[in-house]
Amino acid sequence: MLKTIMRLLWVSLGAMTALGLALLFTKPPASPFLLASLGGSTIFLFGLTRAPAAQPRALFGGHLISALSGIVCYQLFNDALWVYLLAEVIALCLLLLTQTVHPPAGANPLIMIQAHAGFSNLILVVLVGVTTLAVVAAIWSRLTPGKSIHYPVKWNEHSPPSKDWSVWE
């Protein structure tokens, strides 16, 4: 029981450090739309470290592709309801086809449209935030006492592992 509590405290401190730095670097008052997806990514990186969806391919690919989908759709069509739906479906299809599914990034198209985000946000907010989380997760996992497996477990792991992701046969 004590070991579990200590692990939870360690993971929590790492998650708090990573998310705190990411938010500091992305300046949340200027970019509050990033909060939701970074929070979900923090759960994956510190709570589900070995999951394919937590690995760099999915983390970076998922966030960048989904955010770009929302930004492009907003820039082309503004923020009507159908634009939100289009951006989300485009992101879903691209993430599945590229095997870069990172569930928290699924919020990005909606967030980017709601925030009326521009292309600069892709680098200045999304990439900076995700990179900060990944770097802290990599360092933190190496500081974890007695841990032999570190983040990232596999840099280019596909998420999902196969393209057999639908209910169709």
N, C-alpha and C positions, 0 to 999 in steps of 0.2 A: 504494500500500500504506500509506504513512504517513497519507494522508488518511482511509483507512478506519479505521485504528487510532485516529486523533484523533476521528473521529465516534463510534466505539464507546465511547471513554472519556467523551466528552461525554454521550452517551445514558445510559451507565451511571451517571455522576455525577448526572444529572437524576433517573433512576429511584430511585437510592439516597436522594436528598434527599426526593423525593415520598413514598416509602414510609416512610422514617424519620419524617417529620413526621406522616404519617397514623397511624402506630403510636403515636407520642408523644401525639397528641391523643386517640386512642381508648383509650389505656392498655392495651396487650396483656395484662398479667397478669390484668386484670379481664375482658377480652374476647378471649381467644386464638382464638376461633372465626372471627374476621374475617380472620385472616392469609392463609388460602388464597385467598380470592376477591380480596383486594386485591393480592396478588402477581401473579395473572393479569392483573388490570386494569392494573397497572404495565407489564407486557410490551406490552399493547395500546397504551397511551398513549405510551410512549416508543419502542417498536419498530415499531408498526404505526399510526402517528399518523394516516394518511389513511384507514384502513379505516372503513367505515360502522359497524362494531361498536365503534369507539373514540370515536365522536362523542357529545356530551353526551346526546342523546336515548336512545341505547342504553346508555350508561354509567350514567346516573342511573335511567332507567326499568328497565333490566335488574336492577340491584342492588336497587332498592326493591321492585319487583314480586316478585322471587324470594325476597327475605328475608321480605317480608310473607306470602307463600305458606307458607313454613316456620313462621313464628311463629303464624299463624292455625291451621294444621293441628296444631301442637304444643299450642296452648292449648285446642283443641276435643277432641283425641283422644289426647293424651300422645305417647309415642315408640315405639310398636310399629312393626315392619317395614313393615306396610302403610301407615302414616302417612307414612313417608319416601317411599314410592313415590307415594302420592297427592299429596303436596306437590310433588314433582319434576314430575309430569305436569301438575299445575295450572300451575306456573310455566312449563313448556314451552309449553303452549297459550296462556297469557296473553302471553308474550313474542312468540310468532309472530303472534298476532292483533293485537297493538299495534305490531308491527314495532320492538320494542325489544330485540332479541337481542344480548346481550353475553355470550359464552361463559363467561368466568370467573364471572359471576353465577349460572350454573347450579349452582354448588356451594352457594349460599346456603340453599336449602331444607334440605339435609342438615345443613349447619353449624348453622343456627338450631335445628333439632330436637335435634341432638346436644348443643348448649349449653343447652337448655331456656330459650331466649331469650324475653324479654317484649317487649311493644310499645315500651317505651322504647328498646330496642336499635336499633330501626329508625332513630330520629333520632340518639341519642347515639353510636352506633357506626357504623352503615352510612352514614347521610347525612354525618356528619362525616368519615369516612374517605374516601368517594368525592369529596366536595367538595374535600378537601385535595389528593387526587391530581389532580383536574381543574384547580385553581387553579395548582398548581406546574407542571403540563404546559403550561398556557397561558403562564405567565411564562417558563418555560424555553425554549419554542419561539421566543419573541421575543428571547431572549438568544443564540440560536444564530447564530454568525457566518455570513453569506452565505445564510441561509435566507429565501426569499421567501414561503413558505407557512407559516402558523402554526396551532397548535392553538387552538381547534377549527377544522377545515376547513369544516364545515357543521353548524351548531347542531342542526338538526332533521332530519338525514338518517335515512331509514328503514333499519333493519337487521333482516332482509334488505331490499334495495331494493324487492322485490315480494312479493306474497302467494303466489307460485308456488313454495312451499318444499317441497312434498311430492313423492313419487314418483308420485302419482296424476295422471292426465291429465283 
